[in-house]
Structures are given as C-alpha cells and as structure tokens.
Amino acid sequence: MARSLRARRRRGRLRTVALIGIDGSGKTTQAHRLADALTAAGRRATYHRNAGGRRWLGRIAQRFGRPDAQRLVGRNGLLAVESVLRWLAIALALVSCLVTGRTAVMDRYAVCQYASIRAHGGHRWERLARATYRVFPQPQVTFLLSVDPAEAYRRIERRGTDHETMGWLTAADTAYRTLPEYPTFVVVDAGRPADEVSRQIRHHLADWFPQTASAPEDPEPEDPEPEEPEPRRDATAQARP
C-alpha cells in the first residue's frame, strides 16, 4: 500500500494513456474498457478514437469502383489525409482533457501515423510527420497490443465491417516493431481472450487506480502487555481486539 502511494505521488496524475497496434489487435475494445474502468474507479477518463480516416476513405473508394483508398487518392494523398485527420483528432482530444481534467485514453496516437507511413513505404513523409506531431506530449504509458497478423486478419474478417490484406497487416506489424519508440512501449500479448488482456493492462496501471479494497490495518503496539490469565472466560470482561 505504501509503495503504491509513493508511486502515485512520483508519477503524478494520469493524463494520457495510448493503446496502439495493427488493425484487429483489439485496441478499440481495450481502450473503451480502460476508460470505463478508470471512471468506475473514481478517475474520470474519456475514450478518444484518433483514426486517420483510412477506413472512411476506403468506403468512398469502393463507391467509385476502386479497391482501396490508396487506389483512389494515391499513396501520397492517402498519407497526407491520414496525417492531417489524425493530427486534428489528437489535438482535439488533448485540449478536451486539458479543459475537463479527465484522463485521455487514446485509441491510436502519433506513433500510429509513423507506423502507417513506414508500412506504406512513404519514408520521406515520416520526417515531416514527426515535425508536425512533435507538439504533442508523450503518453505516460503506451500499450502496444501485439497479435499475430494471421489472427488479426481472422478477427477483421469475422467483424465484417472492413477488410485488410495479410500483406498490409504484416507490414504494419513490422513497422511498429522497428519504430525508435518501440523500447518504450508496454507490449501486451493481445492474442489472448479480451478479459485477460484487460487484466494485464489494469495491473500495469495499478498505481493509478484508487485503492478501494480495505483500509490498512492498525499497527500493533511496539511492546504489548501480556494478558493476565483469568480463572474463567467472561465475554464482558475481555477487551475488544
């Protein structure tokens, strides 16, 4: 208990947590769960979905008979739109939580854009993206939900709301693991059931969750006096523990 209190004082208020990973890793589910858990524990939190609009552009592309967003606007056009939309989403989320004092639970963050650029092979865009995203503070904790691309592909196909190729998922997985920020990520095995993943995330953030279990026991006196033996047990004569 004392260690937990010291850790909370050292770390300060939990302002921003980011959950990142390839499509199908379960980051949206876990971000919602974390925001709800923090709020239920007395630390007001808000879920923010910082998408880059690729799924939305993909739907528009299909209406125009194109297989995906990149075929509609080109690689450079896609990366430009993604970078702008994600930057705006993150900025609005941070301002909102600054005003309200709530914890921002980020579903995707700046590093997701860097990974997207790498996965698309647009490396020259990364320097520009890093320059524009530099204004955003680093989250206090960034969880990378790690899942095998084949499992991620199966999950995406089951939900049926969008489609990703195995090539893209594999490239995105490699991109996250080769980012210079990778050593700072808390890597979570997201191939397990969602409840197990949630427990691991909450366990890592335990220092920021209020202690709601039981109050600490009163310390024992340094030199307790031995009790006098009594000839008979009388409940009214015994001291309360």
C-alpha positions in Angstrom: 0.0 0.0 0.0 2.8 2.4 1.0 4.7 1.6 -2.2 1.6 2.2 -4.3 1.0 5.6 -2.7 4.6 6.6 -3.2 4.4 5.5 -6.9 1.3 7.6 -7.5 2.9 10.6 -6.0 6.0 10.1 -8.1 4.1 9.6 -11.3 1.5 12.3 -10.7 -1.9 12.4 -12.2 -2.6 10.0 -15.1 -3.2 12.3 -18.0 -2.8 10.3 -21.2 -2.7 6.5 -22.0 -2.3 5.3 -25.6 -3.3 1.9 -27.0 -1.7 1.1 -30.3 -1.3 -1.9 -32.6 -2.3 -3.2 -36.0 -5.9 -3.5 -37.1 -7.6 -6.4 -35.5 -5.4 -6.3 -32.4 -8.3 -5.2 -30.2 -7.1 -1.8 -29.2 -10.5 -0.1 -29.6 -12.2 -2.7 -27.3 -9.4 -2.4 -24.7 -9.4 1.4 -24.9 -13.1 1.5 -24.2 -12.7 -0.9 -21.3 -9.9 1.0 -19.8 -11.8 4.3 -19.9 -14.8 2.7 -18.3 -12.6 1.0 -15.6 -10.8 4.2 -14.7 -14.1 6.1 -14.5 -15.7 3.4 -12.3 -12.7 3.6 -10.0 -13.1 7.3 -9.5 -10.6 8.6 -12.1 -12.7 10.3 -14.8 -11.5 9.2 -18.2 -12.6 9.7 -21.8 -12.1 7.4 -24.8 -10.8 9.1 -27.9 -10.6 7.4 -31.3 -7.8 9.1 -33.2 -8.3 7.5 -36.6 -6.7 8.7 -39.7 -9.7 8.2 -41.9 -8.3 5.3 -44.0 -11.4 3.1 -43.4 -13.7 6.1 -44.3 -11.6 6.7 -47.5 -11.8 3.0 -48.3 -15.5 3.1 -48.3 -15.6 6.1 -50.6 -13.1 4.4 -52.9 -15.4 1.3 -53.2 -18.2 3.6 -54.2 -16.1 4.8 -57.1 -15.1 1.3 -58.1 -11.6 1.4 -56.5 -10.4 -1.5 -54.3 -9.0 0.8 -51.5 -8.2 4.4 -50.5 -4.7 4.3 -52.0 -6.0 3.4 -55.4 -8.4 6.4 -55.1 -6.1 9.2 -54.0 -2.6 7.7 -54.4 -0.1 6.8 -51.7 1.0 10.4 -51.0 -2.6 11.6 -51.0 -3.6 8.9 -48.5 -0.7 9.7 -46.2 -1.4 13.4 -46.3 -5.1 12.9 -45.5 -4.2 10.5 -42.7 -1.6 12.7 -41.2 -3.9 15.8 -41.1 -7.0 14.0 -39.8 -5.1 12.1 -37.1 -3.3 15.3 -36.0 -6.6 17.1 -35.6 -8.2 14.3 -33.7 -5.3 14.1 -31.2 -5.2 17.8 -30.8 -8.9 18.0 -30.0 -8.6 15.1 -27.6 -5.8 16.7 -25.7 -7.5 20.1 -25.5 -10.7 18.5 -24.3 -9.0 16.6 -21.5 -6.9 19.6 -20.5 -10.1 21.6 -20.1 -12.1 18.9 -18.3 -9.2 17.4 -16.3 -10.2 13.9 -17.4 -7.7 11.2 -18.4 -7.4 10.8 -22.1 -7.5 7.1 -23.2 -6.2 7.3 -26.7 -7.2 4.7 -29.3 -4.2 5.3 -31.6 -1.6 8.1 -31.2 1.2 9.8 -33.1 3.3 6.7 -33.4 0.4 5.1 -35.3 1.0 7.6 -38.1 4.7 6.9 -38.2 4.0 3.2 -38.5 1.4 3.8 -41.2 3.9 5.8 -43.2 6.5 3.0 -42.9 4.0 0.3 -43.8 3.1 2.2 -46.9 6.7 2.7 -47.9 6.5 6.5 -47.7 9.6 7.0 -45.6 10.2 10.6 -46.7 6.9 11.5 -45.1 8.0 10.3 -41.7 10.3 13.3 -41.0 7.6 15.7 -41.8 5.0 13.9 -39.7 7.4 13.8 -36.8 8.0 17.5 -37.1 4.2 18.3 -37.0 3.3 15.7 -34.3 6.2 16.9 -32.0 3.9 19.4 -30.3 2.0 16.5 -28.7 3.2 15.2 -25.3 4.3 11.6 -25.0 1.6 9.5 -23.2 2.6 8.4 -19.7 2.0 4.8 -20.9 1.8 3.4 -24.4 0.4 -0.1 -24.7 1.3 -2.0 -27.9 -1.3 -4.7 -28.4 0.7 -7.4 -30.1 -1.1 -10.1 -32.2 -0.1 -12.4 -35.0 -1.2 -10.8 -38.3 -3.0 -14.0 -39.3 -5.1 -13.8 -36.1 -5.7 -10.1 -36.8 -6.8 -11.0 -40.3 -9.3 -13.6 -39.0 -10.8 -11.1 -36.5 -11.2 -8.4 -39.2 -13.0 -10.9 -41.5 -15.3 -12.0 -38.6 -16.4 -8.5 -37.8 -17.2 -7.8 -41.5 -17.1 -4.0 -41.3 -13.8 -3.6 -43.3 -11.1 -5.6 -45.0 -7.3 -5.7 -44.7 -4.8 -7.8 -46.6 -2.3 -10.0 -45.0 0.4 -8.1 -46.7 -0.7 -4.8 -45.1 -1.1 -6.3 -41.6 2.4 -7.9 -41.8 3.9 -4.6 -43.0 2.2 -2.7 -40.2 3.3 -5.2 -37.6 6.9 -4.8 -38.7 6.6 -1.1 -38.8 5.5 -0.9 -35.2 8.4 -3.1 -34.1 11.0 -1.1 -35.9 10.0 2.3 -34.6 12.6 4.0 -32.4 9.9 4.4 -29.8 9.4 0.6 -29.6 11.6 0.1 -26.4 9.3 2.5 -24.5 6.1 0.5 -25.3 4.4 -1.8 -22.9 4.0 -4.9 -25.1 0.8 -6.8 -24.4 0.0 -10.2 -25.8 -3.3 -9.4 -27.5 -3.8 -12.9 -28.9 -5.4 -14.0 -25.6 -9.1 -13.5 -24.6 -10.1 -9.9 -24.1 -10.6 -10.3 -20.4 -7.0 -11.4 -19.8 -5.7 -8.5 -21.9 -7.8 -6.1 -19.8 -6.5 -7.5 -16.6 -2.9 -7.1 -17.7 -3.4 -3.5 -18.7 -5.1 -2.6 -15.4 -2.4 -4.4 -13.5 0.2 -2.3 -15.1 -1.7 0.9 -14.2 -2.5 -0.3 -10.7 -0.6 2.6 -9.2 -3.1 5.0 -10.7 -6.2 3.1 -9.6 -7.5 4.2 -6.2 -7.1 1.6 -3.5 -10.7 0.5 -2.9 -10.2 -2.8 -1.3 -9.8 -2.5 2.5 -8.4 0.1 4.9 -4.9 -0.6 6.2 -4.8 -2.5 9.5 -3.8 -0.6 12.6 -0.2 -1.1 13.6 0.4 -3.3 16.6 1.8 -1.7 19.7 5.6 -2.0 20.0 5.5 -3.6 23.4 2.1 -5.1 24.0 1.5 -6.1 27.6 0.8 -9.8 28.2 -2.7 -10.5 29.2 -3.3 -11.8 32.8 -4.6 -15.4 32.8 -8.2 -15.5 34.1 -9.8 -18.3 36.1 -12.8 -18.2 33.8 -13.8 -16.6 30.4 -16.1 -13.7 30.8 -17.0 -12.0 27.5 -17.9 -8.8 29.2 -14.5 -8.6 30.9 -12.4 -9.1 27.8 -11.1 -6.1 25.9 -12.1 -5.6 22.3 -9.4 -6.6 19.8 
